[in-house]
Amino acid sequence: MSPPFNVLFLCTANACRSSMAEAILRHVGGDRFIAHSAGLSPAGFVHPLVALALQPLGISASDLRSKAIEEVASLSHDVVITLCDTVACVLVPDWVGQPVLAHWSLPDPVLYPGTKADRLIVAEEVARKLHGFIGRLVALPLETMPAGEIRDVLFEIGQP
């Protein structure tokens, strides 16, 4: 793999978790990464929790939009990371470029039971976790790592 590294984040609706991840990687990855996100059943909007949860990290959500997996499936990705268990269990298409596949299981703040304040707390926690996970991804010497090692390290990053 040689820069820029194309990373796709997937979840069910592309309304919260994967959108957050896209914004975070764009913010911390610099020119070394190209970030995309999509959903199997896109909501058609990015949930307002995303902007609220990213604000304390100094990251903007203004350029995000909810997209279907079909919109990005024809692009060549180096890494595809699923962020919800539902998507991780679904067979994905034959990816262009044979990307490294990884899974980081995170709760969906939008569906969290409770008040709006409760959901914001969960969204902020998910954003902090993603920021940490993605920071570790960005720090990897991907240029010199074989795909199997990248997969193993990404798996470790997403472990509780």
C-alpha positions as CSV (number, residue, x, y, z in Angstrom):
1,M,0.0,0.0,0.0
2,S,1.2,3.5,-0.7
3,P,-0.3,6.8,0.3
4,P,-2.9,8.1,0.3
5,F,-4.6,5.2,2.0
6,N,-8.3,4.9,1.2
7,V,-10.4,3.9,4.2
8,L,-14.1,3.2,4.2
9,F,-16.2,3.1,7.4
10,L,-19.5,1.2,7.3
11,C,-22.5,1.0,9.5
12,T,-26.2,0.4,9.0
13,A,-27.6,4.0,8.4
14,N,-24.4,6.1,7.8
15,A,-26.1,8.6,10.1
16,C,-23.8,8.6,13.1
17,R,-20.9,6.2,13.8
18,S,-19.5,5.9,10.3
19,S,-20.0,9.6,9.6
20,M,-18.1,10.4,12.8
21,A,-15.3,8.1,11.8
22,E,-15.1,9.7,8.3
23,A,-14.9,13.2,9.8
24,I,-12.3,12.2,12.4
25,L,-10.0,10.5,9.9
26,R,-10.3,13.5,7.6
27,H,-9.2,15.7,10.5
28,V,-6.3,13.6,11.9
29,G,-5.2,11.7,8.8
30,G,-4.0,14.7,6.7
31,D,-3.1,14.0,3.1
32,R,-2.0,10.5,3.9
33,F,-5.6,9.2,4.1
34,I,-8.8,9.5,2.1
35,A,-11.8,8.8,4.2
36,H,-15.2,7.6,3.1
37,S,-18.3,6.3,4.9
38,A,-21.5,4.6,3.9
39,G,-24.4,2.5,5.1
40,L,-26.2,-0.6,4.1
41,S,-29.6,1.2,4.6
42,P,-28.6,4.9,4.6
43,A,-30.8,7.2,6.6
44,G,-30.4,10.0,4.1
45,F,-29.2,12.4,6.7
46,V,-26.4,12.8,9.3
47,H,-27.9,12.8,12.8
48,P,-27.4,16.1,14.7
49,L,-25.6,14.1,17.5
50,V,-22.6,13.8,15.2
51,A,-21.9,17.6,15.1
52,L,-22.5,17.8,18.9
53,A,-20.2,14.9,19.7
54,L,-17.4,16.1,17.4
55,Q,-17.5,19.7,18.6
56,P,-15.5,19.0,21.8
57,L,-12.8,17.4,19.6
58,G,-12.6,20.5,17.4
59,I,-13.9,18.5,14.4
60,S,-16.5,19.8,11.9
61,A,-19.3,17.6,10.6
62,S,-20.5,20.2,8.1
63,D,-19.4,18.4,5.0
64,L,-20.8,15.0,5.9
65,R,-23.7,13.3,4.2
66,S,-25.4,9.9,4.4
67,K,-24.4,7.6,1.5
68,A,-25.4,4.1,0.4
69,I,-22.7,1.4,0.1
70,E,-23.4,1.3,-3.6
71,E,-22.0,4.8,-4.0
72,V,-18.6,3.8,-2.7
73,A,-18.4,0.1,-3.5
74,S,-16.8,0.7,-6.9
75,L,-14.0,2.7,-5.4
76,S,-10.7,1.0,-4.5
77,H,-10.2,0.9,-0.7
78,D,-7.2,-0.2,1.2
79,V,-9.1,-0.7,4.5
80,V,-12.8,-1.2,5.2
81,I,-13.9,-1.0,8.8
82,T,-17.4,-1.9,10.0
83,L,-18.6,-0.1,13.1
84,C,-21.8,-2.0,14.0
85,D,-22.3,-5.7,14.5
86,T,-25.2,-5.9,12.0
87,V,-23.1,-4.8,9.1
88,A,-20.2,-7.0,10.2
89,C,-22.4,-10.0,9.9
90,V,-23.6,-9.2,6.4
91,L,-21.7,-10.4,3.4
92,V,-20.0,-7.4,1.7
93,P,-19.6,-7.1,-2.1
94,D,-16.5,-8.1,-3.9
95,W,-14.4,-5.1,-2.9
96,V,-12.2,-3.4,-5.6
97,G,-8.6,-3.6,-4.5
98,Q,-9.0,-6.5,-2.0
99,P,-9.0,-4.2,1.1
100,V,-8.1,-5.2,4.6
101,L,-11.4,-5.8,6.5
102,A,-11.7,-5.0,10.1
103,H,-14.5,-4.5,12.7
104,W,-14.8,-2.1,15.6
105,S,-18.0,-2.8,17.5
106,L,-19.5,0.4,18.8
107,P,-23.0,1.2,20.1
108,D,-25.4,3.3,18.1
109,P,-26.0,6.5,20.0
110,V,-29.1,7.3,17.9
111,L,-30.8,4.1,19.2
112,Y,-29.6,4.4,22.8
113,P,-32.6,4.3,25.2
114,G,-33.1,7.3,27.4
115,T,-33.2,11.0,27.0
116,K,-31.5,13.2,24.4
117,A,-28.9,14.0,27.0
118,D,-28.2,10.3,27.5
119,R,-27.8,9.8,23.8
120,L,-25.4,12.8,23.6
121,I,-23.3,11.2,26.4
122,V,-23.1,8.0,24.4
123,A,-22.3,9.9,21.2
124,E,-19.5,11.7,22.8
125,E,-18.1,8.5,24.2
126,V,-18.2,6.9,20.7
127,A,-16.5,9.9,19.2
128,R,-13.7,9.7,21.8
129,K,-13.3,6.0,21.2
130,L,-13.2,6.5,17.4
131,H,-10.7,9.4,17.8
132,G,-8.4,7.0,19.8
133,F,-8.8,4.1,17.4
134,I,-8.3,6.3,14.4
135,G,-5.3,8.0,16.0
136,R,-3.7,4.5,16.4
137,L,-4.6,3.7,12.7
138,V,-2.9,6.9,11.5
139,A,0.2,6.2,13.6
140,L,0.7,2.8,11.9
141,P,3.6,2.4,9.4
142,L,1.1,1.1,6.8
143,E,3.6,1.5,4.0
144,T,5.7,-1.3,5.3
145,M,3.1,-3.6,6.8
146,P,1.7,-6.7,5.1
147,A,-2.1,-6.9,4.8
148,G,-2.4,-9.6,7.4
149,E,-0.5,-7.6,10.0
150,I,-2.6,-4.6,9.3
151,R,-5.8,-6.7,9.8
152,D,-4.4,-8.1,13.1
153,V,-3.5,-4.6,14.4
154,L,-6.8,-3.1,13.4
155,F,-8.6,-6.0,15.2
156,E,-6.5,-5.3,18.4
157,I,-7.3,-1.6,18.1
158,G,-11.1,-2.2,18.2
159,Q,-11.0,-4.5,21.3
160,P,-12.4,-3.3,24.5
